[in-house]
Amino acid sequence: MKARKTGRIATIVMVAGAIWGGVIFGINQNGGWNAVFNLTPAVTPGPGPTTPSTSGPATANGDPVNYIYGTIQLSVTRSNGKITKVGLIQAMASAGRDQAFPSLQQAAISANGSSFGNLSGATYTTDAFKQALDSAISKLP
Amino acid sequence: MHEFNRLEECMGTVFQFSGLSDIDETKFLESATTTLHKADTIFSLYKPDSPLSRLARGETSVAQCPGVVEQVWELCEQWEKTTGGWFSAFTPEHTFDPSGLVKTWAAKFAAEKLLEAGITDFTLNAGGDILISDGQSREDFWRVAISKPVSIADPEADVLTVLDLAGTAFRAVATSGSAERGQHIWNPKSTDVQKDFTQVSVIARDIVEADVWATAAFAEGIRSLERINQQPQLEALYVMADGSLQATDGVVALLAKATR
């Protein structure tokens, strides 16, 4: 049960991280997305280098989180008190959990062990996107 | 070279441009996102005053609509033929609803704005449908994860598998499913709703092609697998109702090699 719970948390982070493209993005200059998603209050400083919120950019890496298929790690950059960048710095999954799967299933699970830049899924609503993003942010260490 | 990223809320979803550029991309991204919003203004059936809404209510004719409406109409007719009638922009109520195509049609135009400006190294995620430019250089961005058939806002949200399109002719992945918006695809041939599978991802050379085939496959059910198998440079991965997977012949070769 314990492993399952950790898995859920991490996978939310992983999927939301994937939507951002797997690598760091900047919230747009006028702070629109930052405001829309209300990023700042949800985040508490995590481990790693941090500096006072009024200074220049500071980046913190979340702890790698183990989950059912592997590990996940996010980085967050804060500048002038606002979260300006979020990156997926590690998203690895363990391959081949169950050898009994037929070959397509088996191959698909093995492929799950790759990092990736984009996520394809049924067209998500803006609300679902915001929810996924909020979950990810609130789950940061 | 610097990295750029731009999120744009449009058509009820989120578009993300992500890439590398050696010129200031700001104004070209503006032009690209303007293209998306223009398409939304014309084709939205959620906006009561849009030309398409007025057309659906019989208040105007195609000839009186902006020229792109006729272009999209003709494009929809072509795709209806190509897919054996399984993609249709004509609703059971006999109105014109090209929603199954407009998002990616507009995305393709938006991508062209960047290409014309000489920005050739990027991907565009159009609310879950992916376009990769020919000049895309970042290794990770050739790898496209497929979501499990649950909403991204669901606690069970997770990655189903990962495709690696590097070194192939494929430049697009589109996914249709009931996870985010329920049963939103109508069956153009009967009132039945297919229950064979919950999600289909189509891999193609072109994002509109991928989107159209994903919509058509979702309407037709699992018999679409053979239809897609017969098309050149077109693959599909299905998540069946029982959670098992089915796929066209070329999919296994596209699955990413585990990086660990």
Interface residues (C-beta under 8 A of the other chain):
Chain A: R8 T11 I12 M14 V15 A16 A18 I19 W20 G21 G22 V23 I24 F25 G26 I27 N28 W33 V36 Y69 G70 M92 A93 S94 A95 P102 S103 L104 Q105 A107 A108 I109 S110 A111 N112 G113 S114 S115 F116 G117 N118 L119 S120 G121 A122 T123 Y124 T125 T126 D127 A128 F129 Q131 A132 S135
Chain B: E3 F4 N5 R6 L7 E9 G12 T13 V14 Q16 S18 K103 T123 N125 G127 G128 D129 I130 R138 D140 F141 W142 R143 V144 A145 I146 S147 P149 S151 I152 A153 P155 E156 A157 D158 V159 L160 T161 V162 L163 D164 V173 A174 T175 S176 G177 S178 A179 E180 R181 Q199 S201 L237 S244 L245 Q246 A247 V251 V252 L255 A256 K257 A258 T259 R260
